[in-house]
Amino acid sequence: MDAGAALVTPADTTYAVEPSAGTVRWKKPDFRAVTLTDGVVAGGERTGFGAGRLLGLAAATGEQRWTVAEARQAGRRRAPAAERDPQGQDLRRGCRHR
């Protein structure tokens, strides 16, 4: 809860709810809030199949404050640039490493 709003994240949509009035201030589909600090809601946004980014939203308005593109799941290593095609796809998939 921050600035009088409560954050609720059922499934993959985050809602900022005004508890006293029972109204929704804002909602963000495909966004899962993880933390709320200093008026900024931080979490992960799904941007496509298996793709996402870290995102910071203003708790009061839902306005975007910052983003980290190409956020990846923990433990997944991205291929170095020399091992990716121009679209960023890993060229090593399907290849045997010795």
LOBADO-589223 format. One line per 4 residues: number of its first residue (from 0); for each residue x, y, z of N, C-alpha, C. Coordinates in steps of 0.2 Angstrom, whole numbers, m for minus. Example, Ala and Ser with C-alpha at 12.3 -4.5 7.8 and 13.67 -1.06 7.14 Angstrom:
<atoms>
0> 66 m28 39 62 m22 39 66 m16 39; 64 m11 35 68 m5 36 64 0 39
</atoms>
This chain:
<atoms>
0> 4 m6 0 0 0 0 5 6 0; 3 11 m4 7 17 m5 2 23 m7; 3 29 m4 m1 35 m6 m9 33 m6; m11 29 m1 m18 27 m1 m20 22 m5
4> m16 19 m10 m18 14 m14 m15 7 m12; m19 2 m13 m17 m5 m12 m16 m8 m19; m11 m12 m19 m9 m16 m26 m12 m23 m25; m15 m25 m31 m18 m32 m31 m15 m35 m38
8> m13 m41 m38 m10 m44 m44 m13 m51 m44; m19 m52 m46 m22 m58 m48 m20 m60 m55; m17 m66 m56 m15 m69 m62 m10 m64 m65; m11 m61 m71 m6 m57 m74 m8 m50 m75
12> m12 m47 m71 m14 m40 m71 m13 m37 m64; m10 m31 m64 m9 m28 m58 m14 m22 m58; m18 m21 m52 m23 m16 m51 m20 m12 m45; m21 m5 m45 m20 m1 m40 m27 1 m38
16> m29 m1 m31 m36 0 m29 m36 5 m23; m41 10 m23 m42 14 m18 m46 11 m13; m43 9 m7 m47 5 m2 m53 8 1; m53 15 2 m58 18 5 m64 19 1
20> m63 20 m6 m69 20 m11 m70 14 m14; m66 9 m14 m67 3 m18 m66 4 m25; m63 9 m28 m62 10 m35 m55 8 m37; m54 7 m44 m48 6 m47 m45 12 m49
24> m39 14 m47 m35 20 m49 m33 18 m56; m29 13 m57 m26 11 m64 m25 3 m64; m25 0 m70 m23 m7 m70 m18 m8 m76; m14 m13 m75 m9 m14 m80 m9 m21 m82
28> m12 m23 m88 m12 m30 m90 m5 m33 m92; m4 m39 m91 3 m43 m93 8 m40 m88; 6 m37 m82 11 m35 m78 10 m38 m71; 16 m40 m68 15 m43 m61 20 m39 m56
32> 16 m36 m52 20 m32 m47 24 m36 m42; 30 m34 m41 34 m38 m36 36 m34 m30; 37 m27 m31 39 m23 m25 36 m16 m26; 35 m13 m20 33 m6 m20 38 m2 m16
36> 41 3 m18 46 7 m14 46 14 m17; 46 19 m12 46 26 m14 42 28 m20; 35 25 m19 30 27 m24 31 24 m31; 36 19 m32 37 16 m38 35 8 m37
40> 31 6 m42 29 m1 m42 34 m5 m47; 38 m9 m45 42 m13 m49 40 m20 m50; 40 m23 m56 38 m29 m58 40 m31 m65; 37 m37 m67 39 m39 m74 33 m39 m79
44> 34 m37 m85 29 m36 m90 31 m41 m95; 25 m45 m97 26 m49 m103 25 m45 m109; 30 m46 m114 30 m42 m120 29 m46 m126; 28 m53 m125 28 m58 m131 29 m65 m128
48> 28 m70 m132 29 m76 m130 36 m77 m128; 37 m79 m121 43 m80 m118 48 m74 m118; 45 m68 m119 49 m62 m118 46 m57 m113; 50 m53 m110 47 m48 m105 53 m43 m104
52> 51 m39 m99 55 m33 m97 53 m32 m90; 58 m29 m86 57 m26 m80 54 m19 m81; 50 m17 m77 46 m11 m77 45 m8 m71; 45 m1 m70 44 3 m64 38 8 m66
56> 33 8 m62 27 12 m63 26 16 m57; 23 22 m58 21 27 m53 15 24 m49; 16 23 m43 11 20 m39 4 24 m39; 5 30 m39 m1 34 m39 m5 34 m46
60> m2 34 m52 m5 35 m58 m4 29 m63; 1 24 m62 2 19 m66 7 21 m72; 9 27 m72 13 30 m77 20 27 m77; 23 25 m83 29 21 m83 35 26 m81
64> 39 24 m76 45 28 m74 51 25 m77; 52 19 m77 58 16 m80 57 9 m83; 62 7 m87 61 0 m90 68 m3 m91; 68 m10 m91 75 m13 m92 72 m18 m98
68> 74 m17 m104 72 m21 m109 76 m28 m109; 73 m33 m112 76 m39 m113 77 m43 m106; 73 m42 m101 74 m45 m95 73 m53 m96; 77 m57 m93 77 m64 m94 76 m67 m87
72> 73 m73 m88 72 m77 m82 79 m79 m79; 79 m79 m72 85 m81 m69 88 m87 m71; 94 m88 m72 97 m94 m73 98 m96 m81; 95 m91 m85 95 m92 m92 101 m88 m95
76> 106 m91 m98 111 m87 m101 110 m85 m108; 111 m79 m110 110 m77 m117 117 m78 m120; 116 m80 m127 122 m81 m131 126 m75 m132; 132 m75 m132 136 m69 m134 134 m66 m141
80> 135 m60 m142 133 m57 m148 136 m61 m154; 142 m63 m154 145 m67 m159 141 m74 m161; 137 m76 m156 133 m82 m157 126 m81 m158; 124 m74 m160 117 m73 m161 116 m70 m168
84> 110 m72 m171 109 m69 m178 107 m62 m178; 106 m58 m183 104 m51 m183 98 m50 m179; 93 m55 m178 87 m54 m175 88 m55 m167; 94 m57 m165 95 m59 m158 94 m66 m156
88> 93 m70 m161 91 m77 m159 98 m81 m158; 98 m86 m154 104 m90 m152 105 m94 m158; 111 m94 m161 113 m98 m166 115 m105 m164; 116 m106 m158 118 m112 m155 113 m117 m154
92> 107 m115 m154 101 m120 m153 101 m126 m159; 100 m132 m156 100 m137 m161 107 m140 m163; 112 m136 m161 119 m138 m163 122 m142 m157; 126 m147 m159 130 m151 m153 136 m147 m152
96> 137 m147 m145 143 m144 m143 148 m149 m141; 154 m149 m142 159 m154 m140 164 m151 m136
</atoms>
